[in-house]
Structure formats: structure tokens, C-alpha cells
């Protein structure tokens, strides 16, 4: 997979320094992966979920840092691309504004 881009991860860990190591690990793992479906993702991240956004697209939600943080990505399996849409705290995720 090719993760686009590290910038949102870096911006998040600048505000939440304890998130840096788990986000770097996620980035490294995702870049080395060859996921073809959500089932493949779940072999690596068993708690990853596919969630329908308001625009109808399916986004993948990853638990990061022992479920303290959420990373939301659009995965294009056909192009082997991961686009990081949001990185947020669990509380921010629960507010649901990311679905828009």
C-alpha cells in the first residue's frame, strides 16, 4: 500500500505526543501491506471497521494507541492507496463530525 500522506499523522502527534509511536507503527505497517479487502486489513488490525460516510463512501476506522485514538482512512484496494482522512481522539470520533 502507499499511504498518502504522513502530514496529518505528524500534525496530530504534534498535539498528542503519546500518539507518535503508535501512528508511526501504523504508517510503517500500512506501507508494507498489500491489502485487497477489509478482511485483509482485519488480519493485521482485527478491530478495523468499515464505516459508511454521508457521501456514501466506505471509510476504514483504525483503533490507535490502545483505543485512545482513531485513524480514519479511505482505502483504494484496486490502486493500493491509503488516504488518511482524519486522526482524532476517541471523544472527537464519537462526536461524528468526520462522517460529513
C-alpha positions as CSV (number, residue, x, y, z in Angstrom):
1,X,0.0,0.0,0.0
2,X,1.0,3.6,-0.4
3,X,-0.1,5.9,2.4
4,X,-1.0,9.4,1.4
5,X,0.4,11.2,3.5
6,X,2.4,11.4,6.7
7,X,1.4,15.0,7.3
8,X,-1.9,14.5,9.1
9,X,-0.3,12.0,11.3
10,X,2.6,14.3,12.2
11,X,0.2,17.2,12.8
12,X,-1.8,15.0,15.2
13,X,1.2,13.8,17.2
14,X,2.5,17.3,17.5
15,X,-0.7,18.0,19.5
16,X,-0.7,14.5,21.2
17,X,2.9,13.4,21.6
18,X,1.9,10.0,23.0
19,X,0.3,9.2,19.7
20,X,3.6,9.5,17.7
21,X,4.9,5.9,18.2
22,X,1.6,4.1,17.5
23,X,1.0,6.3,14.5
24,X,4.5,5.7,13.1
25,X,4.0,2.0,13.6
26,X,0.6,2.1,11.8
27,X,2.2,4.1,8.9
28,X,5.1,1.6,8.6
29,X,2.7,-1.4,8.7
30,X,0.2,0.1,6.2
31,X,3.0,1.0,3.8
32,X,4.3,-2.6,3.9
33,X,0.9,-4.2,3.4
34,X,-0.8,-5.5,0.3
35,X,-4.4,-5.4,1.4
36,X,-7.0,-6.4,-1.1
37,X,-10.1,-6.1,1.1
38,X,-11.3,-5.2,4.6
39,X,-10.8,-8.8,5.5
40,X,-7.1,-8.5,4.7
41,X,-6.9,-5.3,6.8
42,X,-8.5,-7.2,9.7
43,X,-5.8,-9.9,9.5
44,X,-3.4,-7.1,10.5
45,X,-5.8,-4.9,12.6
46,X,-8.5,-7.1,13.9
47,X,-10.6,-4.2,15.2
48,X,-10.6,-2.2,11.9
49,X,-14.1,-1.4,10.8
50,X,-15.6,-0.3,7.5
51,X,-18.0,2.6,8.1
52,X,-20.3,4.3,5.6
53,X,-19.7,8.1,5.4
54,X,-22.5,10.5,4.5
55,X,-21.3,10.8,0.9
56,X,-21.8,7.0,0.5
57,X,-18.2,6.0,0.5
58,X,-16.8,3.4,2.9
59,X,-14.0,4.5,5.2
60,X,-11.9,2.3,7.4
61,X,-11.5,3.1,11.1
62,X,-8.4,2.0,12.9
63,X,-8.0,2.0,16.7
64,X,-4.7,3.6,17.6
65,X,-2.8,3.7,20.9
66,X,-4.8,1.2,22.8
67,X,-8.2,2.5,21.5
68,X,-7.3,6.1,22.7
69,X,-7.2,7.5,19.2
70,X,-8.9,6.8,15.8
71,X,-7.5,7.0,12.4
72,X,-9.9,7.1,9.5
73,X,-8.8,6.3,6.0
74,X,-10.2,5.8,2.6
75,X,-8.5,2.7,1.1
76,X,-8.4,2.1,-2.6
77,X,-7.6,-1.6,-2.8
78,X,-7.6,-1.5,-6.6
79,X,-4.8,1.1,-6.6
80,X,-3.1,0.1,-3.3
81,X,-3.6,3.6,-1.9
82,X,-4.5,4.6,1.6
83,X,-5.7,8.2,2.1
84,X,-5.7,9.4,5.7
85,X,-8.8,11.4,6.1
86,X,-8.8,12.1,9.9
87,X,-6.8,11.3,13.0
88,X,-8.6,12.2,16.2
89,X,-9.2,11.3,19.8
90,X,-11.8,8.8,20.8
91,X,-14.1,11.6,22.0
92,X,-13.8,13.6,18.8
93,X,-14.6,10.4,16.9
94,X,-17.7,9.9,19.0
95,X,-19.0,13.3,18.0
96,X,-19.3,12.0,14.5
97,X,-18.4,15.2,12.6
98,X,-15.9,13.2,10.5
99,X,-18.7,11.5,8.6
100,X,-19.6,14.6,6.6
